[in-house]
Amino acid sequence: MTALQMFGINPLGSFVLALVVPLVVVVFGTYLGVLGALQTFFGESSWQDVSTGEEE
């Protein structure tokens, strides 16, 4: 029996899967969106590059 099947059998496990999987997808999508905005608007790949670029 796979781990995913075991979570599906357990009601608490299915509840956790129903919350954790969408949360991980949203967090990862937000990260990719911020990274894309950094590259598009500032031409940098991290906030540290943007902040040090403005100070100089």
N, CA, C and O of each residue as an XYZ file, in Angstrom:
224
protein
N       0.850     -1.185      0.000
C       0.000      0.000      0.000
C       0.896      1.248      0.000
O       1.815      1.358      0.811
N       0.625      2.158     -0.891
C       1.443      3.364     -0.984
C       1.061      4.366      0.098
O      -0.001      4.267      0.713
N       1.941      5.323      0.313
C       1.693      6.335      1.342
C       0.448      7.148      1.009
O      -0.310      7.507      1.909
N       0.228      7.441     -0.263
C      -0.942      8.234     -0.661
C      -2.235      7.482     -0.355
O      -3.218      8.091      0.067
N      -2.244      6.162     -0.565
C      -3.427      5.367     -0.234
C      -3.668      5.361      1.278
O      -4.814      5.418      1.723
N      -2.602      5.293      2.057
C      -2.748      5.293      3.509
C      -3.342      6.608      3.989
O      -4.170      6.617      4.900
N      -2.918      7.750      3.371
C      -3.501      9.040      3.747
C      -4.972      9.104      3.359
O      -5.772      9.710      4.073
N      -5.336      8.492      2.245
C      -6.724      8.508      1.798
C      -7.646      7.712      2.693
O      -8.821      8.048      2.840
N      -7.113      6.643      3.300
C      -7.928      5.825      4.190
C      -8.199      6.556      5.499
O      -9.304      6.481      6.036
N      -7.217      7.247      6.002
C      -7.333      7.957      7.272
C      -8.048      9.296      7.040
O      -7.590     10.089      6.218
N      -9.150      9.567      7.737
C      -9.865     10.840      7.526
C      -9.000     12.069      7.839
O      -9.074     13.079      7.138
N      -8.189     11.980      8.884
C      -7.309     13.100      9.210
C      -6.259     13.282      8.120
O      -5.918     14.411      7.769
N      -5.753     12.192      7.589
C      -4.769     12.267      6.512
C      -5.338     12.910      5.265
O      -4.665     13.715      4.621
N      -6.562     12.567      4.915
C      -7.175     13.175      3.732
C      -7.425     14.665      3.956
O      -7.310     15.466      3.028
N      -7.767     15.034      5.198
C      -7.962     16.453      5.530
C      -6.643     17.216      5.394
O      -6.609     18.325      4.861
N      -5.573     16.616      5.876
C      -4.257     17.242      5.770
C      -3.855     17.377      4.311
O      -3.352     18.424      3.902
N      -4.070     16.331      3.522
C      -3.767     16.419      2.089
C      -4.588     17.512      1.415
O      -4.079     18.228      0.553
N      -5.843     17.642      1.798
C      -6.717     18.653      1.191
C      -6.250     20.061      1.511
O      -6.534     20.987      0.752
N      -5.539     20.244      2.617
C      -5.043     21.574      2.978
C      -3.604     21.805      2.519
O      -3.274     22.889      2.037
N      -2.760     20.811      2.662
C      -1.331     20.987      2.413
C      -1.025     21.083      0.918
O      -0.235     21.933      0.508
N      -1.627     20.240      0.112
C      -1.314     20.236     -1.328
C      -1.669     21.580     -1.975
O      -0.819     22.146     -2.663
N      -2.873     22.116     -1.792
C      -3.155     23.437     -2.381
C      -2.259     24.539     -1.818
O      -1.861     25.445     -2.549
N      -1.938     24.468     -0.519
C      -1.071     25.474      0.084
C       0.316     25.451     -0.555
O       0.878     26.505     -0.850
N       0.863     24.278     -0.767
C       2.178     24.161     -1.405
C       2.125     24.697     -2.834
O       3.051     25.375     -3.279
N       1.054     24.396     -3.546
C       0.915     24.885     -4.922
C       0.842     26.414     -4.939
O       1.475     27.046     -5.785
N       0.088     27.011     -4.028
C      -0.043     28.475     -3.980
C       1.284     29.123     -3.605
O       1.677     30.123     -4.206
N       1.975     28.563     -2.618
C       3.260     29.124     -2.191
C       4.279     29.038     -3.317
O       5.004     30.001     -3.569
N       4.344     27.904     -3.992
C       5.291     27.743     -5.096
C       4.945     28.687     -6.250
O       5.839     29.276     -6.859
N       3.655     28.830     -6.553
C       3.234     29.743     -7.611
C       3.550     31.192     -7.274
O       3.940     31.966     -8.148
N       3.381     31.560     -6.000
C       3.720     32.915     -5.572
C       5.208     33.168     -5.711
O       5.630     34.231     -6.166
N       6.004     32.176     -5.312
C       7.460     32.298     -5.446
C       7.853     32.499     -6.909
O       8.664     33.371     -7.221
N       7.285     31.700     -7.798
C       7.608     31.847     -9.224
C       7.138     33.194     -9.759
O       7.813     33.796    -10.594
N       5.993     33.674     -9.291
C       5.488     34.973     -9.734
C       6.377     36.116     -9.293
O       6.639     37.036    -10.068
N       6.846     36.067     -8.048
C       7.740     37.117     -7.545
C       9.075     37.068     -8.279
O       9.632     38.106     -8.639
N       9.579     35.870     -8.497
C      10.837     35.731     -9.225
C      10.701     36.259    -10.661
O      11.610     36.909    -11.177
N       9.568     35.976    -11.292
C       9.329     36.489    -12.634
C       9.220     38.003    -12.663
O       9.709     38.647    -13.591
N       8.576     38.578    -11.640
C       8.460     40.038    -11.563
C       9.825     40.682    -11.351
O      10.120     41.724    -11.936
N      10.652     40.067    -10.518
C      11.999     40.594    -10.303
C      12.780     40.627    -11.612
O      13.446     41.613    -11.927
N      12.690     39.551    -12.357
C      13.451     39.480    -13.598
C      12.880     40.413    -14.655
O      13.625     40.987    -15.449
N      11.564     40.566    -14.666
C      10.937     41.421    -15.678
C      11.166     42.898    -15.398
O      11.585     43.635    -16.291
N      10.899     43.344    -14.177
C      10.939     44.768    -13.877
C      12.322     45.280    -13.496
O      12.668     46.423    -13.796
N      13.119     44.436    -12.832
C      14.413     44.901    -12.343
C      15.599     44.256    -13.037
O      16.718     44.757    -12.932
N      15.379     43.161    -13.742
C      16.477     42.459    -14.381
C      17.390     41.768    -13.382
O      18.544     41.479    -13.696
N      16.891     41.502    -12.187
C      17.677     40.856    -11.133
C      17.024     39.532    -10.759
O      15.882     39.262    -11.132
N      17.768     38.704    -10.013
C      17.229     37.402     -9.631
C      16.987     37.269     -8.135
O      16.594     36.195     -7.681
N      17.209     38.325     -7.349
C      16.901     38.274     -5.916
C      16.641     39.685     -5.406
O      17.068     40.664     -6.018
N      15.937     39.782     -4.279
C      15.662     41.091     -3.694
C      16.945     41.765     -3.229
O      17.050     42.991     -3.244
N      17.917     40.962     -2.817
C      19.186     41.524     -2.356
C      19.880     42.271     -3.499
O      20.451     43.340     -3.286
N      19.832     41.711     -4.706
C      20.428     42.387     -5.857
C      19.724     43.717     -6.135
O      20.370     44.706     -6.479
N      18.407     43.736     -5.986
C      17.643     44.959     -6.244
C      17.985     46.020     -5.206
O      18.223     47.175     -5.559
N      18.011     45.643     -3.936
C      18.253     46.635     -2.882
C      19.680     47.171     -2.935
O      19.881     48.365     -2.714
N      20.678     46.333     -3.220
C      22.058     46.825     -3.304
C      22.256     47.642     -4.572
O      23.110     48.529     -4.611
N      21.474     47.352     -5.613
C      21.599     48.119     -6.847
C      21.097     49.537     -6.702
O      21.633     50.443     -7.340
N      20.076     49.761     -5.876
C      19.534     51.099     -5.679
C      20.414     51.951     -4.774
O      20.443     53.174     -4.908
N      21.130     51.315     -3.855
C      21.947     52.065     -2.909
C      23.218     52.599     -3.554
O      23.734     53.637     -3.138
N      23.716     51.917     -4.542
C      24.993     52.327     -5.155
C      24.831     53.483     -6.102
O      25.809     53.940     -6.693
